[in-house]
């Protein structure tokens, strides 16, 4: 039963990633594209955690934590660049 649910959730996250890529490419404005990129980070984290659950190892949880930290820092850096035109003051 759990394997079936994990496969369904894998498919749902895959569809979500495809929709995020579509928003990233077609997005009418730059903030929409930044939001799509941030959402892709979140979906990637969910995908890695789900794979860790299906394989039964805890190594993937640490990788998801690192990706979450990098996603946060990169989103802040891009937003700061768009607001001020410079990342480092």
N, C-alpha and C positions, 0 to 999 in steps of 0.2 A: 504494500500500500504506500509506504513512504517513498519507494523508488518511483512510483507512478506520479506522485505529487511533485517530486523533485524534477522529473522530466517535464511536467507541465509548466512549472515555474521557470525552468531553463528556457522553454519556448517563449514564455511571456516576457522575460527579460530580454531575450533576443529581439523580439518585436519592438520592445521599448527602445533598444539601442538603434534599431533601424529608423524608427521615427525621430530619434534624437539626431541622427546623421542627416535626415531630411531637413529638420529645422536648422541645423548648423549650415547646410548648404543654401537653403532657400530663404532663411530668415530675413525679414525686411529691414532690420536695423542691427547695429552692432550689439546693443544690450541683449537682444533676442539670441544672438549667436553665442554670447558669453554665457547666458543662462542655459542654452542647450549643451554647451561644453561642460558646465558644472553638473548638469543632470547626467551627462554621460559618465562623469567620474562616479557619481552615486550609483548608477546602474552597474558599472564595472565592479565596484566594491561589493554590491549585492551578488553579482555573478561569481566573484572569487569566494565569498563566504559560502555560497550555495555549493560550489564545487568542493570546498573544504568539508562541508557537512556530508556530501555524498561519498567522498573518499575516506572520511574518518580520521583525518590528520589535522593538527592544530597549526601547522606551518602556514597555511593559507590565511589564517586570521591575522597573523603578524604582517603579511604582505598587504592585506586589505587596510590595515592601520597605516602603513607607510603610504599607500596610495591616497588615503583620506587626508593625511597631512600635506602631501604634495599638491593635492587638488585644492585645498584651502589656500595654501600660500600662492599658488599660481592664479587663482581667481582674484585674490586681493591685489596681486601685482598687476594684473591686466586692468582691473577697475581703477586702480590708482594711476596707471598710465593713461587711461582714457580721460580721467578727470583733470589731470595736471600736465600731461605730456612728458612726465619724467618720473621714473620709479624711485630713484635715489635722490634725496634732496641735498 
